[in-house]
Amino acid sequence: MAAASGSGAPSAVEALRLRRILCSRLYLDDIPSSKAPVVYSPAYDISFNGIEKQHPFDSAKWGRVRSFLEDAGLLQSDRIFEPLEVSEDDLLVVHSESYLNSLKSSEKVARIVEVPAVALLPNLLVQQKLLYPFRKQVGGSVLSAKLAIERGWAINIGGGFHHCSAEEGGGFCAYADISLCIHFAFIRLNISRVMIIDLDAHQGNGHEKDFGSDGRVYILDMYNSGIYPFDHVAKKYIDQKVELDSGTKTEDYLENLDKALKVAKGRFKPQLIVYNAGTDILDGDPLGRLKVTPEGVAIRDEKVFGFAKDQNIPLLMLTSGGYTKSSARVIADSIINLSKKNLIDTDSVLSPIDLTKGKLLDVNRRKVPMDCG
């Protein structure tokens, strides 16, 4: 996605994107003081008559994370934000009509999610059982960016579809939620510098293609160079690339991360960090092929949240990839650890003044009045 023009009147394409963003309902108006900046919906989980089991991804991972957090007493269901589903107009902020129309082909969706049996199903069923959960998660990523700016941090227990770009999906990623939430933040939150820290085991080629020519976005991507997607074009757009070998163990992984964060701190001063926190770096993950322990994942997340907190930068965490049944437990344990280390506070309650400020934050930053009728 090309950067917006620097001066003069916006192009017709940019004006339409602006209108779509300003007229979207994804930034919820109500900000209950009792809720923590954690976003989830039961609709995230995918149940597809057993077909979902043909892919190694744990399609019930998101709900299991929520359950683990509730069982630990960290977060009750009534304190979690439930997002809206992204509409077609919302998706057109990033995606083309031709790409969205292509998802009306079950065969196309089957290639994206890497489950051949999906090609044999009526597309209406594919939309309801597969793409609808994805669209809810994308809505969660967009909302989470707003919450991160208002609260200092936010976690979407889902999202992180980093292989999808404006024109192409792949690797179980049908919609470009990272690109979408950043474009919304540029306009609705009036920020101009975003850092993506992508620590999923796979290269984040989708957002790299979308922001390759956009100097407002700095991309730090640390990934296993010996696995999918081998996208050499997208690699050219990575501002800070850390390529790991298959079999990299915890100590070496964390050492590489320390060095990378130190470099990033000196190169770019973001107003928002989008942290793609895939757990496919775990030892035993069949697709990530790294050898990081569960404790290593918790330390990794500590380091990234600490990096943001030390600089007073709002951070949005997305859970992204993870292809073992242990991923949900590891994610939940890491979030619990973040709370114990005072890097997040799920018990804080907004005051009436904070609530008013949060609402004004969004309204006052709108660039132009819009007719959304």
Secondary structure, DSSP 8 states (H G I E B T S, - for coil): -----SSSS--HHHHHHHHHHHH-S-S-S---TT--SEE--GGGS---TTGGGGSSS-TTHHHHHHHHHHHTTS--GGGSB------HHHHTTTS-HHHHHHTTSHHHHHHHHT-GGGGGS-HHHHIIIIIHHHHHHHHHHHHHHHHHHHHSEEEESS---TT--SS--BTTB-S-HHHHHHHHHHHHS----EEEEE-SSS--HHHHHHTTT-TTEEEEEEEETTSTT--HHHHTT-SEEEEE-TT-BHHHHHHHHHHHHHHHHHH---SEEEEE--STTBTT-TTT--BB-HHHHHHHHHHHHHHHHHTT--EEEE-----STTHHHHHHHHHHHHHHTTS--TT----HHHHHHHHHHHHHT-SS-----
